[in-house]
Amino acid sequence: MEYQAKIQHRKKGLTLIELLIVVSILSILIGLLLPNLNDVRKQARDKRRKADVAAIRQALELYKMDHTPPSYPTLSDPQMILITPGTAWTENSITYMNKFPADPLHSSSPDPYSYYYTYIDANTYYIGACLENIADPDRKVAPVGVSWNTTNCTGNWYYLTQP
């Protein structure tokens, strides 16, 4: 009888060895899944960057249509960001963007994670963003004549030009 009581008591919980095995298995699974989760987050941020660049491009086209002769905005600094992220892009009582987008990792200006605009001439510009995912099929080096000099983004650019 006493022997049965010990066996029943032992079956109510996990032994230290069993607990260590469970913790080890969980650690291995987390170690395998965490890097994949980080890659998915990078891809999601890059998709947002591409959508933001496309939205800025649409706003640039509206800007061009509202000016005579048609032209894109000029900037003194070729690496300059058009508008401070989070603020409205308004000129002459016309709002081109209610809230200028901020890169998902933007911290201070300039940093590699910003949206860059380069005015070439009245009919040509480049708008770009630095991608995190180095395997992204849309990534490329900065276009010729553009000086988006950031040490953290060599060859990882996504950019659009006028349609």
C-alpha positions in Angstrom: 0.0 0.0 0.0 2.8 2.4 0.9 4.5 1.6 -2.4 1.3 2.4 -4.4 1.0 5.8 -2.6 4.6 6.7 -3.6 3.9 5.8 -7.3 0.6 7.8 -7.4 2.3 10.8 -5.8 5.2 10.6 -8.3 2.8 10.7 -11.3 1.2 14.0 -10.3 4.2 16.2 -11.5 7.2 16.3 -13.8 10.6 15.2 -12.8 13.5 17.5 -13.1 14.8 15.5 -16.1 11.4 15.7 -17.9 11.3 19.5 -17.2 14.8 20.0 -18.6 13.9 18.1 -21.7 10.8 20.2 -22.3 12.7 23.4 -21.8 15.5 22.2 -24.2 12.9 21.4 -26.9 11.2 24.7 -26.5 14.6 26.5 -26.7 15.5 24.7 -29.9 12.1 25.5 -31.5 12.4 29.2 -30.5 16.0 29.3 -31.9 14.8 28.0 -35.2 11.7 30.2 -35.6 13.1 33.5 -34.4 15.4 34.2 -37.3 12.5 33.5 -39.7 10.3 35.9 -37.9 13.0 38.6 -38.2 13.1 38.0 -42.0 9.4 38.3 -42.2 9.5 41.6 -40.4 12.1 42.9 -42.7 10.0 41.9 -45.7 6.9 43.6 -44.3 8.8 46.8 -43.7 10.2 46.7 -47.2 6.7 46.3 -48.6 5.6 49.3 -46.7 8.6 51.3 -48.1 7.7 50.4 -51.6 4.1 51.4 -51.1 5.2 54.7 -49.5 7.6 55.5 -52.4 4.7 54.8 -54.8 2.5 57.2 -52.8 5.1 59.9 -52.9 5.5 59.4 -56.6 1.7 60.0 -57.0 2.0 63.2 -55.0 4.9 64.4 -57.1 2.8 63.9 -60.3 0.0 66.0 -58.7 2.6 68.7 -57.9 3.9 68.7 -61.4 0.4 69.1 -62.9 -0.3 72.0 -60.7 2.7 74.1 -61.9 3.2 76.1 -65.0 5.4 75.1 -66.7 5.0 71.6 -65.3 7.9 70.7 -63.1 8.9 68.7 -60.0 10.0 70.4 -56.8 13.6 71.5 -56.7 15.8 71.0 -53.6 19.2 72.5 -52.7 20.4 69.3 -51.2 20.1 66.3 -53.6 19.8 63.9 -50.7 17.1 65.9 -48.9 13.9 64.4 -47.8 11.0 66.4 -49.4 8.9 66.9 -46.2 9.5 66.1 -42.6 7.9 62.7 -42.0 4.5 62.9 -40.3 3.6 66.4 -41.5 1.4 67.5 -44.4 2.9 68.4 -47.8 1.0 71.6 -48.6 2.0 74.3 -51.0 -0.2 77.3 -52.1 -3.2 76.0 -50.2 -2.9 72.7 -52.1 -2.3 69.5 -50.0 -0.4 66.9 -51.9 -0.1 64.5 -48.9 -2.0 64.8 -45.7 0.8 63.0 -43.8 4.2 62.5 -45.4 5.2 58.9 -44.7 8.0 58.0 -42.4 10.2 54.9 -43.0 9.3 52.2 -40.5 12.8 52.4 -39.0 13.3 56.2 -39.4 14.9 57.7 -36.3 16.6 61.0 -37.3 17.4 62.8 -40.5 19.3 61.9 -42.4 19.7 58.2 -41.7 19.7 55.3 -44.1 16.0 54.6 -43.3 14.4 57.7 -44.8 12.9 58.5 -48.2 15.3 60.3 -50.5 14.4 62.6 -53.4 16.7 63.8 -56.1 15.7 66.4 -58.6 17.5 65.9 -62.0 15.6 68.4 -64.2 12.0 69.7 -64.7 10.9 66.3 -66.0 13.2 63.9 -64.1 13.5 62.8 -60.5 14.3 59.8 -58.4 12.6 58.9 -55.1 14.1 56.0 -53.2 14.3 54.0 -50.0 16.9 51.8 -48.4 15.7 48.1 -48.2 16.6 45.8 -45.4 16.1 42.5 -47.2 19.2 42.0 -49.3 17.5 39.1 -51.1 14.7 41.4 -52.4 14.4 41.1 -56.2 13.6 44.8 -56.6 16.8 46.1 -54.8 19.5 47.8 -56.9 22.3 50.3 -56.7 21.5 54.0 -56.7 21.0 55.4 -60.2 23.8 57.3 -62.0 23.9 60.9 -61.0 22.3 60.3 -57.6 24.3 60.8 -54.5 22.4 59.0 -51.8 25.5 58.4 -49.7 24.6 56.3 -46.8 27.2 53.7 -45.5 24.4 51.3 -44.5 22.7 51.0 -47.8 25.1 50.3 -50.6 23.3 48.4 -53.4 20.1 47.9 -51.4 18.0 50.7 -52.9 14.5 50.6 -54.2 13.6 53.7 -56.3 11.1 55.0 -58.8 11.3 57.8 -61.3 8.7 59.7 -63.2 6.2 57.5 -65.0 
